[in-house]
Amino acid sequence: MIIIGLKEQQYATRISFYGSSKVTMNVTSEKMGVKQGDAVGISVEILNDTTHVVTPKFYLCEKQTFVAQSKRIVHTNESLFSSGDAVPAESTLTITKVLSIPPQLHPTFFNCCMMKLEYRLKVTLDIPLARDSEIKLPLVILLGSPKPHQQKPKRSIWFRKLPG
């Protein structure tokens, strides 16, 4: 049942007001769960009613939580995936990006009471002279398939190349 939920689309909307104008951002990701090293498609529809050019940026957010002796320590890390095309003033544009998940990322786990590792995809709008609006979508990174072990070809000691 959990695996079925990870393959479904996610959808979020954010409306931000700047003076008398507004920016609407609709973000859709093709799935919620992805294996290490795979890719996920994200579509962003931006309705820009302002007089400024806006640019979407895509981030991968990692959150590590450790709990011990009634204390909680949280480490967060954000890395920029990609930047989208600029959306001109008073226009609408749909931007689609395919983001590759790095294969060295550890899989998500949140079923332990002492530690958790969670990921989110964050889409922000870079608007000059305004607070960036953002949408965060959960992302579950699953353990990828192991690579087959490569064996070196064995060389026989009987067929060595002789000097000279």
Contacts in CASP RR format, 6 or more apart in sequence:
PFRMAT RR
TARGET T0000
AUTHOR 0000-0000-0000
METHOD contacts of the structure
MODEL  1
MIIIGLKEQQYATRISFYGSSKVTMNVTSEKMGVKQGDAVGISVEILNDT
THVVTPKFYLCEKQTFVAQSKRIVHTNESLFSSGDAVPAESTLTITKVLS
IPPQLHPTFFNCCMMKLEYRLKVTLDIPLARDSEIKLPLVILLGSPKPHQ
QKPKRSIWFRKLPG
5 32 0 8 1.000
6 31 0 8 1.000
6 32 0 8 1.000
6 33 0 8 1.000
6 140 0 8 1.000
6 142 0 8 1.000
7 31 0 8 1.000
7 32 0 8 1.000
7 33 0 8 1.000
8 31 0 8 1.000
8 32 0 8 1.000
9 28 0 8 1.000
9 29 0 8 1.000
9 30 0 8 1.000
9 31 0 8 1.000
10 28 0 8 1.000
10 29 0 8 1.000
10 31 0 8 1.000
10 32 0 8 1.000
10 137 0 8 1.000
10 138 0 8 1.000
11 26 0 8 1.000
11 27 0 8 1.000
11 28 0 8 1.000
12 26 0 8 1.000
12 27 0 8 1.000
12 135 0 8 1.000
12 137 0 8 1.000
13 24 0 8 1.000
13 25 0 8 1.000
13 26 0 8 1.000
13 27 0 8 1.000
13 135 0 8 1.000
14 24 0 8 1.000
14 25 0 8 1.000
14 27 0 8 1.000
14 133 0 8 1.000
14 134 0 8 1.000
14 135 0 8 1.000
15 22 0 8 1.000
15 23 0 8 1.000
15 24 0 8 1.000
15 25 0 8 1.000
16 22 0 8 1.000
16 23 0 8 1.000
16 24 0 8 1.000
16 25 0 8 1.000
16 125 0 8 1.000
16 127 0 8 1.000
16 130 0 8 1.000
16 133 0 8 1.000
18 50 0 8 1.000
18 52 0 8 1.000
18 127 0 8 1.000
18 130 0 8 1.000
21 49 0 8 1.000
21 50 0 8 1.000
21 51 0 8 1.000
22 47 0 8 1.000
22 49 0 8 1.000
22 50 0 8 1.000
23 46 0 8 1.000
23 47 0 8 1.000
23 48 0 8 1.000
23 49 0 8 1.000
23 50 0 8 1.000
23 54 0 8 1.000
23 125 0 8 1.000
23 127 0 8 1.000
23 133 0 8 1.000
24 46 0 8 1.000
24 47 0 8 1.000
24 49 0 8 1.000
25 44 0 8 1.000
25 45 0 8 1.000
25 46 0 8 1.000
25 47 0 8 1.000
25 56 0 8 1.000
25 123 0 8 1.000
25 125 0 8 1.000
25 133 0 8 1.000
25 135 0 8 1.000
26 44 0 8 1.000
26 45 0 8 1.000
26 46 0 8 1.000
27 42 0 8 1.000
27 43 0 8 1.000
27 44 0 8 1.000
27 123 0 8 1.000
27 135 0 8 1.000
27 137 0 8 1.000
28 42 0 8 1.000
28 43 0 8 1.000
28 44 0 8 1.000
28 45 0 8 1.000
29 40 0 8 1.000
29 41 0 8 1.000
29 42 0 8 1.000
29 43 0 8 1.000
29 121 0 8 1.000
29 137 0 8 1.000
29 139 0 8 1.000
30 40 0 8 1.000
30 41 0 8 1.000
30 42 0 8 1.000
31 40 0 8 1.000
32 137 0 8 1.000
32 138 0 8 1.000
32 139 0 8 1.000
32 140 0 8 1.000
33 40 0 8 1.000
33 139 0 8 1.000
33 140 0 8 1.000
33 141 0 8 1.000
33 142 0 8 1.000
34 40 0 8 1.000
34 101 0 8 1.000
34 139 0 8 1.000
34 140 0 8 1.000
34 141 0 8 1.000
34 142 0 8 1.000
35 101 0 8 1.000
35 141 0 8 1.000
35 142 0 8 1.000
35 143 0 8 1.000
35 144 0 8 1.000
35 145 0 8 1.000
36 101 0 8 1.000
36 102 0 8 1.000
36 103 0 8 1.000
36 104 0 8 1.000
36 105 0 8 1.000
36 107 0 8 1.000
36 141 0 8 1.000
36 142 0 8 1.000
36 143 0 8 1.000
36 144 0 8 1.000
37 100 0 8 1.000
37 101 0 8 1.000
37 102 0 8 1.000
37 103 0 8 1.000
37 144 0 8 1.000
38 100 0 8 1.000
38 101 0 8 1.000
38 144 0 8 1.000
39 98 0 8 1.000
39 99 0 8 1.000
39 100 0 8 1.000
39 101 0 8 1.000
40 98 0 8 1.000
40 99 0 8 1.000
40 101 0 8 1.000
40 121 0 8 1.000
40 139 0 8 1.000
41 96 0 8 1.000
41 97 0 8 1.000
41 98 0 8 1.000
41 99 0 8 1.000
42 58 0 8 1.000
42 96 0 8 1.000
42 97 0 8 1.000
42 98 0 8 1.000
42 99 0 8 1.000
42 121 0 8 1.000
42 123 0 8 1.000
43 94 0 8 1.000
43 95 0 8 1.000
43 96 0 8 1.000
43 97 0 8 1.000
44 56 0 8 1.000
44 94 0 8 1.000
44 95 0 8 1.000
44 96 0 8 1.000
44 97 0 8 1.000
44 123 0 8 1.000
45 92 0 8 1.000
45 93 0 8 1.000
45 94 0 8 1.000
45 95 0 8 1.000
46 54 0 8 1.000
46 56 0 8 1.000
46 87 0 8 1.000
46 92 0 8 1.000
46 93 0 8 1.000
46 94 0 8 1.000
46 95 0 8 1.000
46 125 0 8 1.000
47 92 0 8 1.000
48 54 0 8 1.000
48 87 0 8 1.000
48 88 0 8 1.000
48 89 0 8 1.000
48 90 0 8 1.000
48 91 0 8 1.000
48 92 0 8 1.000
48 93 0 8 1.000
49 90 0 8 1.000
50 89 0 8 1.000
50 90 0 8 1.000
50 127 0 8 1.000
51 89 0 8 1.000
51 90 0 8 1.000
52 89 0 8 1.000
52 127 0 8 1.000
52 128 0 8 1.000
52 129 0 8 1.000
52 130 0 8 1.000
53 86 0 8 1.000
53 87 0 8 1.000
53 88 0 8 1.000
53 89 0 8 1.000
53 128 0 8 1.000
54 86 0 8 1.000
54 87 0 8 1.000
54 125 0 8 1.000
54 126 0 8 1.000
54 127 0 8 1.000
55 83 0 8 1.000
55 84 0 8 1.000
55 85 0 8 1.000
55 86 0 8 1.000
55 87 0 8 1.000
55 125 0 8 1.000
55 126 0 8 1.000
56 83 0 8 1.000
56 84 0 8 1.000
56 87 0 8 1.000
56 95 0 8 1.000
56 123 0 8 1.000
56 124 0 8 1.000
56 125 0 8 1.000
56 126 0 8 1.000
57 80 0 8 1.000
57 82 0 8 1.000
57 83 0 8 1.000
57 84 0 8 1.000
57 123 0 8 1.000
57 124 0 8 1.000
57 125 0 8 1.000
57 126 0 8 1.000
58 80 0 8 1.000
58 81 0 8 1.000
58 82 0 8 1.000
58 83 0 8 1.000
58 84 0 8 1.000
58 97 0 8 1.000
58 99 0 8 1.000
58 121 0 8 1.000
58 122 0 8 1.000
58 123 0 8 1.000
59 78 0 8 1.000
59 79 0 8 1.000
59 80 0 8 1.000
59 81 0 8 1.000
59 121 0 8 1.000
59 122 0 8 1.000
59 123 0 8 1.000
59 124 0 8 1.000
60 78 0 8 1.000
60 79 0 8 1.000
60 81 0 8 1.000
60 99 0 8 1.000
60 101 0 8 1.000
60 119 0 8 1.000
60 120 0 8 1.000
60 121 0 8 1.000
60 122 0 8 1.000
60 139 0 8 1.000
61 76 0 8 1.000
61 77 0 8 1.000
61 78 0 8 1.000
61 119 0 8 1.000
61 120 0 8 1.000
61 121 0 8 1.000
61 122 0 8 1.000
61 136 0 8 1.000
62 76 0 8 1.000
62 77 0 8 1.000
62 78 0 8 1.000
62 79 0 8 1.000
62 105 0 8 1.000
62 117 0 8 1.000
62 118 0 8 1.000
62 119 0 8 1.000
63 74 0 8 1.000
63 75 0 8 1.000
63 76 0 8 1.000
63 116 0 8 1.000
63 117 0 8 1.000
63 118 0 8 1.000
63 119 0 8 1.000
63 120 0 8 1.000
64 74 0 8 1.000
64 75 0 8 1.000
64 76 0 8 1.000
64 115 0 8 1.000
64 116 0 8 1.000
64 117 0 8 1.000
65 72 0 8 1.000
65 73 0 8 1.000
65 74 0 8 1.000
65 115 0 8 1.000
65 116 0 8 1.000
65 117 0 8 1.000
65 118 0 8 1.000
66 72 0 8 1.000
66 73 0 8 1.000
66 74 0 8 1.000
66 75 0 8 1.000
66 114 0 8 1.000
66 115 0 8 1.000
67 73 0 8 1.000
67 113 0 8 1.000
67 114 0 8 1.000
67 115 0 8 1.000
68 114 0 8 1.000
78 122 0 8 1.000
81 97 0 8 1.000
81 99 0 8 1.000
82 97 0 8 1.000
82 99 0 8 1.000
84 95 0 8 1.000
84 97 0 8 1.000
85 93 0 8 1.000
85 95 0 8 1.000
87 93 0 8 1.000
87 95 0 8 1.000
99 121 0 8 1.000
101 141 0 8 1.000
103 144 0 8 1.000
105 119 0 8 1.000
105 141 0 8 1.000
106 117 0 8 1.000
106 141 0 8 1.000
107 117 0 8 1.000
107 141 0 8 1.000
107 142 0 8 1.000
107 143 0 8 1.000
107 144 0 8 1.000
108 117 0 8 1.000
108 118 0 8 1.000
108 119 0 8 1.000
108 139 0 8 1.000
108 140 0 8 1.000
108 141 0 8 1.000
108 142 0 8 1.000
109 115 0 8 1.000
109 116 0 8 1.000
109 117 0 8 1.000
110 116 0 8 1.000
110 117 0 8 1.000
110 118 0 8 1.000
118 138 0 8 1.000
119 138 0 8 1.000
119 139 0 8 1.000
119 140 0 8 1.000
119 141 0 8 1.000
120 136 0 8 1.000
120 137 0 8 1.000
120 138 0 8 1.000
120 139 0 8 1.000
121 136 0 8 1.000
121 137 0 8 1.000
121 139 0 8 1.000
122 134 0 8 1.000
122 135 0 8 1.000
122 136 0 8 1.000
122 137 0 8 1.000
123 134 0 8 1.000
123 135 0 8 1.000
123 137 0 8 1.000
124 132 0 8 1.000
124 133 0 8 1.000
124 134 0 8 1.000
125 132 0 8 1.000
125 133 0 8 1.000
125 134 0 8 1.000
126 132 0 8 1.000
127 133 0 8 1.000
END
